[in-house]
């Protein structure tokens, strides 16, 4: 069995042993805690028996997409925000979408909205703020042609950078928001994130603190060089110095940051969270 620094226990079950990823485990916890009406998870086919068993035990309705998804991993972030849909009966090993909720109606409606690519309806079903749904629809044509991560448009919209809205650590499986906030200062997203962190804290205060600390870390992000999380950072004069950098890919920018362990505070690619 793998070991976890802060296990996310629901009853006697470590959710990560069922759902693999911490961010997916959070989604399930938020449904169980009635913080969200339902969730859609991307899961490898091999995980489905365990997920079905867990949902039955917890009284959750579950269904899966009528297609599979072959994920497209980006070079700079080593993460899949895009995927190609293939037939469900294909012999290719791939992921499926899992829809789960206490409500059968929610599961059926969400599954159909997803199949129809009805992004606005799907966002409303998941409880996303209206401003963020509109933001997604506005930028989808451009972002889907690139990496589909919406971070740089959100940065351009931002005057404040609340740590609760920091979705960059999701690239390393940390974070509580499952949607793209319209800005890092979005108050509606921040309120949701605070509620989600409180739900995590009820089950694992240590994990809530660990995730919050990761979301507070400064980030360097560009169009094509991936995301770089600066660890144990502190201000020294006009610079931010740090002990280490965790990058989504070990490229030239990572090497540069790791060697200098410092960056100018006025660097436009540096995001500081409060």
N, C-alpha and C positions, 0 to 999 in steps of 0.2 A: 504494500500500500504506500502511496506517496505521503510525504509529511507536509504539513501546512503550518506556517508561522502562527496564524490566527484562524483556526477552523471556524467556518460559518455553519454552526449547528442549528438545525431545526428539529426539536425533540432530540432523538438519538441519531439523527442522520446528518452527516457532513454533506451539505448540498453540492460541494465540488466533486465529490466522489460519484455523484449521479450526473451532474451537468457539465463537468470538466472545467469550464471557464468560470472565473470569479464573477465577471460581469453577467454571465448568464445566470449564475446562482443568485445574484442580487435580484435580477428580474423576477425569478421565481419567488424569492422571499417577499418582494413587494406585492405580488399577487396574493400570496398566503396571508400577508398582513393587511390586505385590503387597501394598500396604498395605490395600487393600479388595478383596473378592472380585468386586465388580461395581459398576456405577453406573447410575443413571437420570438422564438429562439432559432438560431441556426445550429443544427446538430448533425454529427455524423451518424449514418445509419446504424452503426454498431452500438450507439448509446440508446437507441429507441426502446429496447426491452426494459432497461432500468428506469427510463423516464416514464414509461407506461405503468410500471409497477408502483412507482412513487406517486403518480397522479391518482391512481386508484386508491391508494392508502390515504391520501390527503383529501379525497373527494373533489378533485379537479377534473374537468372535462378536457380531453386532449384530442387533437386531430393533427394530421400532417398534410403538407402541400401535395398536390397532385403532380408535382414535378420535382426533380432534383436540381441542385445548383453546383456547378463546378466553379469554385472560387478563382478569381483573378487576383493574384498577389502583386501588389505594386512593388517596384524595385526600390523606391526610396523609403517606404515605411513597412515593407514586409507584412502587409495587412490587406485583407480583402474587404473592400467596400463595394466592389462590383463582382458580378458573377454571371455565368451563362446558364440558362435553364435548359435542362435536357429531360427526356422522357423518364418517368418514374420507374419504368421497367427496364431501363438501360442497365447493362452489366457493369458500367463504370461506377466505381466506388466514389460517392459524393455526399454532400450534405442535403438535408431536407429542412424545410421550415416546420417548426413545431408550434402550434397555437394552443395555449392552455389558459383556462379561466374557470371560476366557479360556475359560469353561465354558459350553457350550451348555445344559446342565441348569439352570445358574443363570439364564441369560437367560429360558428358558421359564418357570421357576418364578416369577421376579420379575415377568414380564409378566402372568402369571395372577393373582398376588397383588394386583398393582396394579389390574387390571381388576375384581377382586372386592372392592376396598376392604378387603383384609385387612391392616390397618395393622400389627398386631403381627408377623405373618409377614414382611411387607415390611421392617419395621425390623430384624428378626433377620437377614434375608438381606443387608442392607446393613451389618451389624456394629454396629448402634447398641447402647449399653448398655441392659440390661434396665430399669434405673431410669428411663431417659429414654423408653423405649417405654411403660412404665406411666404416666408423667407425661403423655405425649401422649394416650393413650387416656382418661385421667381428665378432661383439659381440652378434648378435641376438641369435644364438643357446644357448649360456650360459645364457644370460639375460632372455630369454623367459622361461627358466626352473626355474628362480627365480622370481624376482619382475618386470623385464622388465623396469628398470628405468635408467640404463647406467651411473649412476652418479659416482660410484667408478671407472669404467674403464676410465672415463673422468678425474677424479682426478689424476690417475696414469700417464696420458698423459700430465699433466699440469705443466708448470713452472711459468706461470702467471695466476692470477685469476681476470679477468675483471668482474666488477659487472654486466655489461650488459649481460654477459653470464650466470649469476647465475639463474639456473632453479629450485633450491631447493624451493623457495617460491611458486612455482606452487602448492605445496602440500597444501597451504593455499589460493589458488586462486589468486596469484599475480605473475606477470611476463609477458614478451612480446614474448619470443621465444616459438614456438610450437614444435621445434625439439630438439633432444639431441645433443649438440655441441660435437665435437670430443675431445675438451679440453676446459677448462675454459679460455684459452688464445687464442682460435681460432679467428683470425682477421676477417675472413669472417662472422662468426656468430655475432661478435661484431658490425660490420658495419650494418648488418641487424637490430640488436637490437636498435642501435642508430637511424636508420630511423624510426623504429616503435615507439620509445619513442617520437620522434618529431611529429609523427602523433597524438599520444595521447595528446601531449601538445597543438596542434592546437585547440583541442576541449575542453580540461580541463587541464590547466597548474597545478592546484592543484593536480589532480589525477596523472599526470606524475611525479610530485615531490614526492608524497606519495609512488608510486610504486618504483621509483628510490631509495628512502631511504630504503625501505624494502629489495631491492636487494643488497644494500651495507652492510647489517647487517652480522656479522660473523655467521658461521654455524658449528655445531658439527654433524657429520654424521658417522654412523658405518654400518656394514653389517646387523645387526638385531635389532638395538635399535632405529630406526626411525631417523627423522631429527629434529634438535633442533636449533631454531633461537634465537640468543642472542641479546636482545634489550638494547639500550642505553649503548653500550659497550665502554670502553676506556682502554688504556694501563696504567698499574701501575707497573713499574719495569719489571720483567719477567713474569707478569701475565696479563691476560685480565679480567677485572672486568665488570659486567653488572648488570642492575637493575632487569631484568626479563628474562624468557626463554619461548618461545612459541614452544611447541613440537607437533609432529603429533600424539603422543600417550603418556599418562601419566604413563610411565614405570619407572623402577628403576633409569635409567640414568637421566630422567627428574627430579626426586625427588632429586637426588644428585646435579645436576646443580642448581636447584632452591634454594637448601639450602645453597650451598657454594657461589653462585653468583660470581664465579671466576674460571679460568682455566689457566693452564700454556700455555704460548705462543708457546712452542715447542711441544705441544700435537699433534701427527700426525692426530688426528681426527678433528682438528680445521681448518676450512677454513676461510681465511681472504681475503677480496675482495678490489680491488683498483679501 
